[in-house]
Structure formats: C-alpha cells, structure tokens
Amino acid sequence: MTDGALIVQSDKTLLLEVDHDKAAAARRAIAPFAELERAPEHIHTYRVTPLGLWNARAAGHDAEQVVDALVTHSRYPVPQALLVDIADTMDRYGRLVLEKDGDQLVLRTTDRAVLTEVLRHKKIKPLIGEQLSPDEVVVHPSERGTLKQELLKVGWPAEDRAGYVSGEAHPIALTEDGWSLRPYQQHAVDGFWDGGSGVVVLPCGAGKTLVGAGAMSAAKATTLILVTNTVSARQWKEELLARTTLTEDEIGEYSGARKEVRPVTIATYQVLTLKRKGAYPHLDLLDARDWGLIVYDEVHLLPAPIFRMTADLQARRRLGLTATLVREDGREADVFSLIGPKRFDAPWKDIEAQGYIAPADCVEVRVTLSDAERMAYATADAEDRYRLASCSPAKPRVVRRIVDQHEGEPTLVIGQYLDQLHELSEQLDADLITGETPVKVRQELFADFREGRTNLLVVSKVANFSVDLPEATVAIQVSGTFGSRQEEAQRLGRLLRPKEDGRTAHFYTVVARDTVDAEFAAHRQRFLAEQGYAYRIVDSDDLAV
C-alpha cells in the first residue's frame, strides 16, 4: 500500500480521492485515457474505455506510460489482469494500417489473422476490393471513412497513413503585429499538423479560433470552416481579418443570409443540413472548390448529415475544435474515426495556472419548492417534471439577489425555456437574446455588452456556442438541456477569457432541490469536475443580500 490518490479496480473504474494532496497530479496523469463518470464531493469515479485508450495511443502515449500512471498513483496494487487488458487493447490500434500504394488505397496488417477476421464481417466485405496478398487488400477510396468507422466498431481501429491531397493552394500567413500564438496554441497546431487530421480540445476562451488560423497558415490552401451559427461565422471572419493576411474579398460567408464561395469559406451547419425533398441542396459546397483544409468548429455538435459527408472527405485534412469531446448522443467514436483522434488536449486548470483563462468559482444555489409546487411536481407526468422544477417561481427571486450581489459586473442570465427567460428579462429590465432575435440585433446587443454600454443580458442556448464576450464575469444558469455536460462546459466557458484586472469569474447554477433538476445538475457538472472545478453548494436563504 502506498500514499496514492487513486484506487484502481479490476472493472476498469478508477476512484480519485479529491482532497488528497496528490489528487491534481493523479488527475493529470490519467486525463489522456480515462473518462470521468461521477463526481460527488470527495471521490470521483473514472472509467478506462477502449476509445479512451485508442485516443491516447493515437496521441503518442503507449501502454507502458498508461500502466506507469496507474501504478504510480494507485494506493493499492493494480490488478494484474487490468494491466494486461490495457496493454492488449492499446496494441489493437495500428495492427491495421491504411496506406497509399501508388494510385491505390491499401489496407495492410502486421497480423494476418486480424485481417482475415475483419474481412469476414458483412459490413466490411463490400468496402474492399482485390486481395493483393494475405496481408493487404485494396480499399475503394470512396469507402475510406466508412471502413474506418466499421473497423472501430469491431474493435480493430485502423491507423490512417494514406495521406492527404494538398488542395488548391492559397497564400495564408499569420500577421506579426505585436502578437503570436501562445505556446499551447502552437503545440496544438503542431500536434494537428503532424497527425494530419484530428481534434484539438481547448477550454472556451483559450483561443481555438487562433489554432484554426495557425492550421490554415500551415496548410496555405483553400479552407472550408464549418460553424454553429451566423454570429459565430462573423466572429471567425473578424478574427481571421485581424490575425491573418487574408483580406475581406478572400473570405466568404455561406449561411441563410449569404451564399459566397471564396478561397476561405465559412459555412453554418444549419445551412449545410437544410433538407429539401429528401436531399441536401447545399452539400454541393463541399465540392465547390478543391479544399485543402476543413475546420469543424464545436466538433462535439456535428449533426448526422455532416458525419455522412465527412466519410467522403478522408483525403482532405480535417481539424475539429471543441472545449469537450463529450457527445450526449454517444457518437465520440464517429468523431475519432471520421475527423480523427484527439491530437491535443490541455487541462483547463493548467491553462488557468498559466494565466491564459480566468479562475472560476462555481456555485450551485438550491431553492426549495413551495408546498403547492411540490404537489404539482409530484402529480405531474414524468416528461413535465423537469420543466416544472426548472421554471419554479422561486428562481427569479434568487437570480435578482445574485444580480444585486454582483451589481456593475458584466452578467449573463442563461436558460432553456423561453417563457422563463421572458419573465426574467422583464423582472431584471434586461435585454433578451433568443433564437428568434434577428442576427443583426443579436450582434448589436453583444457589442453593447462587450463595450460596456450594458452589463446584463438574458440569453437562451444561442449563447452557448462560439459567442465572444470576453468581459463577462458572472453567469447565472436557471435551466438547461437536461443533463448536458457539453452545455455546462460551454456556459462556464463564456466567463473564462482572462480579465484585465485578474478578477475571478462566478458561475451560478440555480437548482430546485429534491427534483430531477438537481439530478440533472449533478450529471451536468461531471465534465467540469474532470477539469478540476469544484462546485460549492449553498442554500438560497444563505446568499448575501
């Protein structure tokens, strides 16, 4: 027995003692390969999964490093069977390799039995062509992505070394007017470029857009950037104009309002997935130019049609950007096989310690339902209970107290339900931004907030993603998308841009106790707990007035 912060169990769960003086070091050591499952106050539970191990393997970690992390930080001897299983699982990655052989795409193996096994699968057989030898088969180039998906499903992830087309050349360079990429941003660009395709995971406020610009500068080719909404598209354009040698005429917007195809084109997921008469008329954009690079902003939100078209784009370099690889639909494996493995992942607390993102204080404020509300909740259908609890009349009073407590500080009130948000907007005398707010009005209100003409906004989930509000220091969350961990990460991310005066950000979640609202809140907090953030729980009656 040693003085480690971890307890490693044979069922592949890892228990981390949060208050242990070596907990932070243990968390960093297991972060590349373990996923947080539960995060109560004192013991956090992680799980080791094949996908996590394969991501680590693709990022350059080997089984010896993973085993060493577990043995070093474990309080008790690590079960030998688990160590063997980890080594065997990681050894599965790369036994099948996709490579170019002249004009042909070939699947090769270092283990003939593995190739024989996978070729027997019904869904894999149609994707391959002639068998050149017992160790290699021809692959139809159009099936490169689909084959990688299917191989991952049967437990034999292929390492893709088939390379990429250069695409149409286009001069793009970073400007040098008093700024440069931060060290971790440069490492992210280098990790992506060396790997060819994959995902960069960085906290909101850490400059994912600049990583995208750095990748474009490395590619020096026409680039298609896919983003969540029109506001995000325009922020990308502003940032590229400020940070690169690109001019206004070289950057096009392809959205509901405009259809510009230029050497660098920024398109919204919404317009690409627009369906008419059973077809996607705008997917032709993908073939409109010989793209050298495709950037997927907020890759954890990729809609299904974009996955399908990405399967056909495996010869193009692909960069996914996100604050969290968590997908509530469980399609992380599709991100791995179609966009690429995780190439760079910086723990949020490490970047905070370097002063690049603001420190944050996370508080869960619990309110008590009145007797009448509790009875209505108890007798409601299951599908109505979350809305009832989330929209408790007790919440606006608490929000008002928090707003007053932080008077003068740039504050966002964030929620899911429009009637609740309209009520809060009226009670707080604050502007409201929802999906129904015209883009021009949204931009004006966000600009007023950024430039200090207003310091309070009520926003719906449209502000979850790709909205740059660097001076926001307080966020009050009143309702959300059930137990979405990715949404929790994005909402905290609105606050993490470093403040000029070094202030700590404050992230409040107002929750109705003894309801599914509280259960979902616990689930939502899991991702941030994995990043090292602790939630304080206070009763609404104990808030300062």
N, C-alpha and C positions, 0 to 999 in steps of 0.2 A: 504493500500500500504506500502511495506517495501523496504529496500535498497538491494534487492536481485539481483543477476546477471542473473537470469532465468526468462523467460516469458513462462508459461505453458499453452498450448492451448488445447481446447476440442477435436481437431482432432488428439491428441497424438503426436503433434510436440512440441519440446522444443527449445526455442530461447535463446542462450547464448551470452551475451554481452562480447566480448573477452577482451575489455580494462577495464572492471570493476575490482576493486581491490579484489573482492571475486570470480572472474571467475575460478581461479585454484581450489579453494575448491569446487565450484559447479560442475566442470568437474569431479573431483574425485568422488563426491557423486553419480553422475548419470552414471558413467562409467560401473558399473556392469550390468545395464539393458537397457541402451539407445544406439542407434547406430547413428553415425554422418552421415548426408545425404549431407549437403552442407557446405562449409567452405570459404566464401568470407572474406574480411579483418576484418569486425567489428562484424558481427552477424553470429554465427554458428548455423545451424539447426540440431537438433537431432530428432529421432523418437523412440517412445516406441512400440515395437512389441511383440507379444506373445512369439516368440522364445527367445527374449532377457529376458523377464520376467521369462520364464521357466528355462533358464540358471542360472539366479540369484537365483531362488528357489532351484535348484539342488545344488548350491554352498553354501546354508545355509542362504541366505537372505530371509526374509519374507515380506509380503505385508506392514506390519507396517513400516519396515525400508525404503522401496521404497517410501511410502507416506510421511514419515518424510523428506526424502531427497528433495522431490519436494516442500513440504510446507515450509521447512526451507529456501530454496534458491530462491523461486519464489518471484518476485516483486509484483505480484498481487495475489488475492485469486485464489487458484487452483480450476478449475471446479469440482464440487462435483461428476458429472456423470463420469468423468475420474477416480477419486479415486475409485469409486465403481467398474468400469470396471477393473482396475488394480487388485483390491482385488479378483474379480471373476476369472480373467484369471490365477492368480498365484494359486488360490485354485483348479484349474483343474489338476495341477501337483500332482500326488500321490494319486488321488482318485482310480486309478487302480494301482495295485502292482503285479509284477511278483515275485513269491517265490517258493522255493522248499518245497515239502511236501513228505517226504520220497524219493522215487525214481522218483516221478512225478514233473513236472513243472506246476505250477498252476497260473492262473490269478485271483486275488481276488479284491474285491471292498468294499469300505465303503459306497457306494451309489448304491443301487441295480438298480435304474433307468439308471445309466450311463452304467453299464454292459449290461443291456437289449438293450440300444440304440446301442452300438458298435457292438453287436453280430448280428445286423440286416444288417450291411454293407456287401455287396457282397464279397469284397476283404478280409474281416476279418474272415468270417464264415469258409472258408476252412482251416484256420490256427489253429483252436482249435478243441479239441476232446470232450470228455464226459462232460456234465454239472453236477458237483458234488452237487451243491446246488444253490439256487437263487443268491448267492454271489460269486461263484467260478466255474471256468471251467478249464479243463485240457488243456495244450498247448503242441503241438508237440515240443520236444526240438530243432529239426532242424529248427523250424519256429520262434525261439525266436527273432532273429534280424528283420526278415521281419514283424513280428507282431508289434514290437516297431515302425518301420517305418510307418506302416499303422495307428496305433493309433495316432501318431503325426499328420498325415495328416488330421484326422477327429477331431483334437482339444482336444484329451484326452491323453496326454503323460503319459506313464506308468513309474513308478519308479521301476527300476530293482534291486530287493534284492535277486535274485536267487543264488547269489554267484558264485564262480569260482573253477575250478579244479586246483589243485596245480601244475600239470605238473610234468615233470621229474626233480627231484632235482639236482642241480649243485651248488657247493660252489662258491660264488662270494662275494667279500668284497672290500670296498674302501681301498686304501693304506693310510698310515698315515705319509708320508714322507714330512712334512712341509706344508701341505695344508689341507683344509677342505671345505665342502660345505659352500657357503655363506648363511646367514640367509634366504634370499628369496628363494634360491635353495632348502634348507631343507624344508621350508614351502610348496614349490611346490611338493616335493616328498611326504610329509606327506598328503597334500590335495588329491593327486592322490591315495595314498595307502588306505587312509580312505574311499574314494569313490569307490575304486575297479577298476574303469575304467574311462577314460575321457581325457580331453585335458588340457595341460599346455601352456599358452601363455606368451612368454617372448621375449623381443627385441633381434635382432641379436647381438651377442657379449656378451650376458648376461649369456651364458653357458648352453644352452639347452641340449647339449650332457652330461654335468655333471649331470643334472636332470635325464636323461636316465640312467646313470651309477648308480645314487642313487636308482632309482626304481629297477634296476637289483639286487643291493645289498640287497634290502628289500625282493625281490622275491626269491632269491637264487635258481633259476631254469633255465632250458634251455630257451634261448631267441632268438626270430627272430626279427631282426631290418630291416625295410624297408626304403630305402633311395632313393634320386632322381637320383644319377649317381655314376659312379665308383670312381670318385675323392672323392666324399662325403663318399663312403664306406671305402676308405683307410684312410680318416681322422678320421672317427669313430674308426677304428681299432687302429690307433696310440694313440688316446685319451684313449681308454679302456686299452691298454697295459700300458700307463703311469699312469692311475688313479685307476686301479683295480688290483686285484690279478690274473686276467686272464693271461694266457700265450699265446704265438704265436700259439701253437698247439690246443688251445681251441677255437680259433676264425676263422671261415671260411668266405670266400667271394663267393657269388653266383651272378655272373654277366655274361656279354657276354664273358669275358675272362676266368673265372674260375667257377667251379661248386662244391664248397666244402660245405658239410653239417656237421657242428660241433656243440658242445653244445651251442655256441653263433654263429649264422649265420647272416651275413649282406648281404641282397639281394637288388637289384635295382628294382624300379617299372618297368623299361623298360623290364627287362628280364621276370618278372612275367606276364606282359601283352602282351608278344610276342604271336601272334596268328598264328597257322598253321592249314590249312584245317578245319577252323571253330572251333578249340579247343585251349586251353591254356595249352601247354605241361608242363610248369614249375610250374603250380599251385599245383602240387603234393608235392612241397616243404612244403606246409602248413601242410601236413600230414606226413612229413618225420620223425618228432620227436613229442614227447608229450610236446609241448611248454608250458612253464608256464607263459610267458610274450611275448607280441608282441608290438614292438615300431614302431610307424609310424612317421618318420621324415618328416618335412614340410607337415603336415597333410592337409593343405589347398590345396595341389596339388593332392590329391588322385585321380587316374584315376578310371573310372566307373567299370572296372573288379575287382579292389581291394575292392570297396564298396560291390560288389556282394559276393565276397568270405568272406568279413568281417561279412556279415549277418550270415554266418555259423560258426563263431568263437566266439559266445557270451559267451561261457563258459570259454574262456581264458581272462586273464587280458589284457587290451589294453590301451596303453599310446600314445596319439597324442601330438606331439611337433610342435609348429609353432610360428612365430612372429605376425601373423594376422589370425584371423578366417574368414576373408573376402574371399569368393569364387566368382569369376566372373561368374560362372555358376549357382549361387544361391542355391547350394546344402548344405548350412550350416545345414539344418535340418537333412540331412543324417549323417553328422558328429556327430550331437547331439544324434541321435537315435542309430547309429551303433558303433561309437568309444566311445561315452559317452559325458556327459555335460562338460562344462568348469569347471575345478577343481581349477585352479589358474590363475590369470591374474594380472601382475604387470604393472602399467602405466610406460611408458618409462621414463618420466621425473622424477618419483620417484627414479628409479634406477640410473639415471644420477645424481640426487642430492646426492645420497649415494656414488658417485664416482666410480661406477662399470661399467658404459659406458661413452664414451666421449660426451661432449656437441657438438652440431652441429649447424652450420649456413647454412640455406637453402636459395638459391638464384635462382630466375627464371630470366634468361637473355633473353630478347626479341630482335629478329632480324627482320629487315624489308625486305620483298622480293623486288627484282628489278621489274621494270615495266614489263619486259619480263616474269619473273617468275609469277607475279600476273596474267598476261593474260593467261599463260599456265594453271595456277591453276583454273582460272575462267571457262575455256573451257573444263577442264578435267572431266571425269566421276567421280561420287561420290566415287567409290571404289579406285580410284587412287589418290585422293586428299591428303590423309594422308601421303602417301609415298613421293609425290612431296614436300609437306611442310616440312616433316621431313628431307629430304635429300637436303635442299636448299644449294646452293654453298656458301651462306653467313656463314653457321655454322662452317666449318673448320677454317676460319679466326678467329672467336670468340674463338674457342677451343684453337688455338695457343696462343692467348693473355692470356687466363686463365692459360694455362700450364706455360707460361713465368712468369706470376704473382706469381705462386707458385713454381718457379724453385727450384729443390732439394728436394721437398716434395714428398713422395710416392703417385702417382696419377693414378687413373683408368679412362679411357675414355670408356663409356658404350653405346652400341647402339643395334638396332634391325636389320638393313639392311646391308647385307654383303658387297655390293659394296661400301657403305658409309664407312664402317669400314676399308676396304682395302685401300681406299683413305686416310683416317686419319692415318692409320699405316705408309703409305709411307711418307706423309707430315710431320709427327711428328718423323719419324725414330724410331718407337717403335714396339716391338713385338706384334703380333696379336694372340688372342686365340678365336677360334670359335668351333662349334660342330664338325667341320671336323679335328680339331687339335688332333692328337693321344694322348691318355691318358698319356703316358709316357712323351711326350713333354710338355703337359699342366702342369704336376706335376713339371717338371724341371723349367718351366718359373715361376710358382707360387713360387717355392722355391727360385729362384733368387730374386723375388720381396720381399719375406718375409725376406730374409737375406741381403738385401740392395745392391745386385750386379746390380740391375736395379731399377729405381724409376718411370717408366712409362710403363703402359700396356694398349693396346686397347683390349677390351673384348666384346663378344656378350652376349646373355642372358644365356649362360652356366655358367657365373659367378654370376648369380642372387642368386643361392641357394647353401648353405652348402659349401661355399669356405672360408677357414680360412686365411684371410690376415690382421693380427692384426695391422700392422703398416700403412695401407692405411689411409691417412688423407684428400685426395681430390678425389672427384668423379665428373665427367662431363658427364651428360646424354644428348645424342643427339637425341635419338629416342627410342621408347618403344613399348610395346604390347598394342597399342591403349590406352584406359583409365584404365589400370590395376592398381588398388590400391595396390594389394598384391605385384606387381613388384616394385612399388615405395618404399614400406616398406623394401623389400629385398635389394634394391640397396642402400638406405641410410644405411641399416644395415651393409654393407661392411665396413663402416667407424667407427662404434660405439665401437669397442674394445678400452678400455682406453689406452691412450698414456703414455709412460714413463715420458715425460716432461709435461703432462697435457694439451697438445695442443687441441684447438677446431678443430673439423672436418669441412670441407667445402663441401657442396653438391650443385652442379650447375645443372640446367636443362636449356638447350638452346632451345628456342621455337620460332617458326615463328608466328608473331602477325597477327591477322585478318584471321586466318585459323583454321581448325579443330585440328591442332597441339596444339594451345593454349586452345581449348575447352577440349581436352583430358587431357592436363596437369592439368587443374583445377580439373578434376574428379580424376586424379591420386593422387592429394595432399590431398584428403579428409581424408584418414586414418591417415596420419601423423599429420594433423591438430587436429584430435581427440586425439592424444597423446601429444598435446601441442606445436608442432613445428609450427613456423610462417615462411612463405616464404616472403623474400624481392623481389620486382620486380625492375629490373634495365634495362635500355636500353643498348644495346651492345656498343653504342658510348660512354657511361659513364664509361665503365670498365677502370680500371687503365692499362696503357700500360706497 
